[in-house]
């Protein structure tokens, strides 16, 4: 299977490229053949990795061919979010893979922008294309055939929802082995333990300014000073220049700092992920926390302070009512409003923190690190089972909810 997404680029407006309703009457596939599966992805590497894991497992277990359709977005929507609707106008078709009939039986996607195109494909196929989405749809939960939701996504317990603990994020073992070899000489003479500090950036409602950066560095430096090790800080695309400057000003004498630059061959992230002894990760970055936890390495989380506006407070209060332990008339009403898109609930990364703390895969920064363990497994087989049953129009086998539970041991 080709997961590289290296397909010929075709303008969406070329003859035959834009498939209107007439095209949806084309034969779907012979009944006896394997399903036609598309992986519809965008430009977010962390999102793409999650669906690529599923695609790889589908190929291994079921011998299905999975074709990648990679989308690029217009400048206004590379960071901005389009209004969620059945639409493709936010896509830069001159730089994207072609989306043409015959339409697939199944689309696997992730994220707001690709999922809008997935809904459009389903509309063109007159509802025959089924959609599997990783993460919480913005609205119209009933239009998605399978929703795979981790702990930080508030979604109702519906028949088309599969709850997980942690997101489907797994470091590439081959890439880690290569990075370990590449960085071995540079890490060899550093005082141990080598403590990697992975820094994210502000994401509403989290605050990450110079004051927060100073506090982070004070706590991280104190942690490293106790062990006599080395602190190596690496920033990310979301880290602001002011925060990076504050980190550099507070860096310990033997500390190291990498200022993120796109496509920089000297980015130490993978090298540190492979070789560091202990890790500190800012609370906003679920992906970096989960990558460390999957490897079973000692992890401390620095939760960022939050600043809730009134609307945000109401939304979070509604989420607590809707998904609390007690089922009430009000909780059912709120869930119903969410299903039709009137109410949207935010991501709650603190749910991931709580899960990692509870299962012993992380501590709060300042607490003693736990010992290295076996890591957290990724249970892809239950997802494959659900997808297989979905395509075959069979009832899936009963699955225990994964919410609030992480598999793996220390």
ABEGO torsion letter per residue (X at the ends): XBAAGBBBBBBAABBGABBBAAAAABBABBAABBBBBBBBBBABAAAAAAAAAAAAAAAAAAGBBBBBBBBBBBAAAAABBBBBBBBAAABBAAABBBBBOBBBABBBBBEAAAAAAAAAAAAAAGGABBBBBBEBBABGAAABABBBBBAABBBBBBAABBBBBBBBBBBBAAAAAAAAAAAAAAAAABBOBBBBBBBBBBBOABBBBAAAAAAAAAAAAAAAAAAGBBBBBBBBAABBAAAAAAAAAABBAABBBBBBBBGBAABAAAAAAAABABBBBBAABAAAAAAAAAAGBBBBBBBBBBBBBAAAAAAAAAAAAAABABBBAAAAAAAAAAAAGABBBBBBAAAAAAAAAAAGABBBBGBBBBBBBAEBBBBAAAAAAAAAAAAAGBBBBBBBBABGBBBEBX
